[in-house]
Amino acid sequence: MKKRFLGFAAVAALSVLAVSPASAHRQWMMPSSTVLSGDDVWVTVDAAVSNDLFYFEHQPLRLDGMKAWAPDGTEVPIENKATGRYRSTFDVHLTQQGTYRIASIADALMGSYDLNGKTERLPRGTTAANLAERIPAGATNVKTAEANNRNELFVTVGEPTTTLFKPTGKGIELVPVTHPNDLVAGEAATFQFLLDGKPAADLPVTIIPGGIRYRDQLGQMDLKTGADGKVEVTWPEPGLYWVNVTTPQPGGGEEGAPPPIARRASYVTTLEVLAP
């Protein structure tokens, strides 16, 4: 039986990690502030999955992979973590001047195969490097999918810095032409998105202002990155905005050759736009 490396089950599994603009529920983080001053300050972050952005009504965002980095690149602790019925919350102590990154980054390789009349799942810890040894001899109908999901936000103490925006070369990443903590209503901002370290051309960018619960229209802006991975947006009004960039849904491989592992990447950030 010919092996196929992507099937409905793999695509469905990907949807758990990758946020789609059309999803009924969206992952998000909401900081108590994005711009602060002082030598010893804190930021509190709420994190949830919901339909109405920045309103708790579905389920909390898990904090297992949540990390924070100071402006000099050192990792700082996530403090006072708590997860309730509808939201998670945590604090980050900000003792340096400059821009902090707070992020949850998830990488996963999932899939299944048929063996002896049964469908088995790939064991936890399977990676692209050890995939071949995790699939037993005689297995058929192999379905695998790789996902990279980045959900992050930025908080600045004093003057904005860009040290933390050095790309890792994995998944979708934001490179600011306009600093994400220097956004003003009515003014244009430009961001560049990279996919595995290279300009991410022709990717859909979805931007939705908060406060969905209190208006009839979603207010969604649908943009697309250029050949250089850049996108420009003019903010219509002050407030919090949810930004999502996602690679297109993967398809199957060519007939007669085993296709590569299906890949899906998603990026989410929350931006605060200030009044002029």
C-alpha positions in Angstrom: 0.0 0.0 0.0 1.4 3.4 -1.0 2.4 5.5 2.0 0.9 9.0 2.2 2.6 11.5 4.6 -0.5 13.7 5.1 -4.1 12.8 5.8 -7.1 14.2 7.4 -5.9 13.1 10.9 -2.7 15.0 10.5 -4.4 18.2 9.4 -6.8 18.0 12.2 -4.0 17.6 14.7 -2.3 20.6 13.3 -5.3 22.8 14.0 -4.6 22.3 17.7 -1.3 24.1 17.4 -1.8 26.5 14.6 -4.2 29.4 14.8 -6.3 30.1 11.8 -7.9 33.5 11.1 -11.2 31.7 10.5 -11.1 29.8 13.8 -14.0 30.3 16.1 -11.5 30.5 19.0 -8.2 32.4 19.0 -5.2 32.2 21.3 -4.0 35.5 22.8 -2.0 37.2 25.5 -2.9 40.6 27.0 -0.3 42.5 29.0 -1.2 45.0 31.7 1.0 47.5 29.8 3.3 47.4 26.9 5.3 50.6 27.6 6.6 51.4 31.1 9.2 53.5 32.9 11.3 53.0 36.0 14.0 50.7 37.3 12.0 48.1 39.1 8.6 47.5 37.4 6.3 44.5 36.7 4.0 43.4 33.9 1.0 41.1 34.5 -0.1 39.0 31.5 -3.5 37.3 31.0 -3.6 34.4 28.5 -6.6 32.6 27.1 -8.3 31.1 24.1 -11.6 32.7 23.3 -13.9 33.9 20.5 -14.2 37.5 21.8 -10.7 38.7 21.9 -9.3 39.8 25.2 -12.4 38.5 27.0 -12.4 35.3 29.0 -15.2 32.9 27.9 -13.7 29.6 26.6 -10.5 28.2 28.1 -7.1 29.2 29.5 -3.9 29.2 27.5 -1.6 26.6 29.0 1.6 28.1 30.4 3.9 25.0 30.1 6.1 26.5 27.4 5.9 30.2 28.4 9.2 32.0 28.6 10.5 35.6 28.9 13.7 37.2 27.8 15.3 40.5 29.0 16.7 43.1 26.6 20.2 41.7 27.0 19.0 38.3 25.8 19.0 36.5 29.2 16.0 34.4 30.2 14.0 35.8 33.1 11.5 33.8 35.2 7.8 33.6 34.7 6.5 34.3 38.2 3.2 33.9 40.1 1.7 31.5 37.5 -1.9 30.5 37.9 -4.4 28.8 35.6 -8.1 29.1 36.3 -11.3 28.0 34.5 -11.2 30.6 31.7 -7.7 32.2 31.8 -4.1 31.8 32.9 -2.1 34.7 34.4 1.5 35.4 35.3 4.0 38.2 36.1 7.3 39.2 34.7 9.7 41.3 36.8 11.3 44.0 34.5 14.6 45.2 35.9 16.4 46.2 32.7 15.8 49.1 30.3 14.7 48.2 26.8 12.4 45.7 25.1 11.4 42.3 26.6 10.0 39.3 24.7 7.4 37.0 26.3 6.6 34.0 24.2 5.1 30.5 24.0 6.8 28.6 21.2 5.6 25.1 20.4 7.2 22.6 18.0 5.5 19.3 17.3 5.8 16.3 15.0 2.7 14.2 15.2 1.2 11.4 13.1 0.0 7.9 12.9 0.5 4.6 11.0 -1.3 1.3 10.4 0.2 -1.9 11.7 -1.4 -5.4 12.1 -4.8 -4.0 11.4 -4.6 -1.2 14.0 -3.9 2.5 13.7 -1.1 3.6 16.1 0.1 7.1 17.0 3.7 8.2 16.8 5.1 8.2 20.3 5.8 11.4 22.2 9.2 12.8 21.5 9.2 11.9 17.8 11.3 14.4 15.8 12.2 14.7 12.1 15.6 13.3 13.0 14.3 10.1 14.7 11.1 9.6 12.6 12.5 6.7 10.6 13.4 4.7 13.7 10.0 5.4 15.4 8.0 3.8 12.5 8.2 0.0 12.8 8.9 -2.3 9.8 5.8 -3.2 8.0 3.9 0.0 8.9 1.6 1.4 6.2 -0.5 4.5 5.6 2.0 6.7 7.5 0.6 10.2 8.1 2.8 12.9 9.7 2.7 16.6 10.1 5.1 19.1 11.6 3.9 22.3 13.3 5.6 25.4 14.7 3.4 27.8 16.7 4.8 31.1 18.1 2.6 33.3 20.3 4.4 36.3 21.7 4.3 39.9 22.9 6.7 42.7 23.6 7.0 45.0 26.6 9.4 48.0 26.7 10.8 49.8 29.7 12.1 53.2 28.8 13.5 53.4 25.2 12.7 50.6 22.7 15.5 48.2 21.8 15.9 45.6 19.0 18.4 43.1 20.4 15.8 40.4 20.9 14.6 40.5 17.3 17.5 38.5 16.0 15.9 35.7 14.0 16.3 32.1 15.2 15.6 30.8 11.7 12.7 28.6 12.7 9.1 29.1 12.0 7.4 32.5 11.4 9.2 35.4 13.1 8.6 39.1 13.2 11.4 41.6 12.3 10.3 45.1 13.1 10.8 47.9 10.6 8.5 49.8 13.0 9.0 48.8 16.6 6.0 46.9 18.0 6.0 49.2 21.1 6.0 52.4 19.0 2.6 52.3 17.3 0.2 55.3 17.0 -3.3 55.4 15.7 -3.5 57.0 12.2 0.1 56.3 11.4 1.5 53.5 9.2 3.6 50.7 10.6 5.7 48.2 8.7 6.7 44.7 9.8 8.7 42.0 8.1 7.9 38.4 8.6 10.4 35.6 8.1 9.8 31.9 7.6 12.7 29.7 8.6 14.9 32.8 8.4 13.9 33.9 4.9 11.4 36.6 3.9 7.9 35.0 4.0 6.4 36.2 0.7 2.6 36.1 0.0 1.5 35.0 3.5 -1.9 36.1 4.7 -1.8 38.6 7.7 -5.0 38.9 9.8 -5.4 41.9 12.1 -8.4 42.2 14.4 -9.0 45.0 17.0 -10.1 44.0 20.5 -13.6 44.8 21.7 -15.3 42.3 19.4 -17.9 41.8 22.1 -19.1 45.4 22.0 -19.6 45.9 18.2 -21.5 44.4 15.3 -18.6 44.2 12.9 -15.5 42.2 13.4 -13.3 45.0 12.0 -10.8 42.4 10.6 -8.1 43.6 8.2 -6.8 41.1 5.7 -3.4 41.9 4.3 -0.6 39.9 2.6 3.1 40.1 2.8 5.1 41.2 -0.2 8.0 39.5 -1.9 10.3 40.8 0.8 8.0 39.5 3.6 6.9 43.0 4.6 3.5 44.3 5.3 2.2 47.8 6.0 -0.8 48.7 8.2 -2.4 51.9 9.2 -4.1 51.7 12.6 -7.6 53.1 12.5 -7.9 53.7 16.2 -6.1 53.2 19.5 -6.4 49.9 21.4 -5.2 46.3 21.4 -4.9 44.4 18.2 -4.5 40.7 17.6 -2.2 39.8 14.7 -2.0 36.4 13.1 0.2 35.1 10.2 -0.2 31.5 9.1 1.2 29.4 6.3 -1.3 27.9 3.9 -2.9 24.5 4.6 -0.4 21.9 3.3 -1.3 19.6 0.6 -0.2 16.0 -0.3 2.9 15.1 -2.3 3.3 14.2 -5.9 2.1 10.9 -7.4 4.8 8.3 -7.5 7.1 9.8 -4.9 6.9 9.9 -1.0 6.1 13.6 -0.2 8.0 15.5 2.4 6.6 15.9 5.9 3.7 18.3 5.8 4.5 21.6 7.5 2.4 24.3 9.2 3.6 27.4 10.9 1.6 30.1 12.8 2.5 33.4 14.4 0.4 35.4 16.9 1.1 38.6 18.7 -0.8 41.3 20.6 0.0 44.9 19.8 -1.0 48.0 21.6 -1.7 51.1 19.5 -1.6 54.4 21.4 -3.5 57.6 20.7 -1.6 60.4 18.8 
